[in-house]
């Protein structure tokens, strides 16, 4: 089943994000290599793909996991959590409707 992992950043998280980003991306790449990643990316703090020093306000990942518990465990092990980037992470089942 698909799950949405919706994360909210702490204020002024950009420096913390940059420090933990390589490890964060490595985990996402492993999901992609396994054919389980649907999409992943951050929410810019301003209306721009390159927000500069404004940074980001959170992230969204949609990926396939066997169970909600497995998705939650994967989310709980994100390097951004250890780095203090995220203030809150929500994991929910996700039903993809479009595109088919």
Secondary structure, DSSP 4 states (H G I P E B T S, - for coil): -EEEEEEEEPTT-HHHHHHHHHHHHHHHHHHHHTT-EEEEEEEESSSSS--GGG-EEEEEEEEE-SSHHHHHHHHHT-HHHHTT-EEEEEEEEE---S--
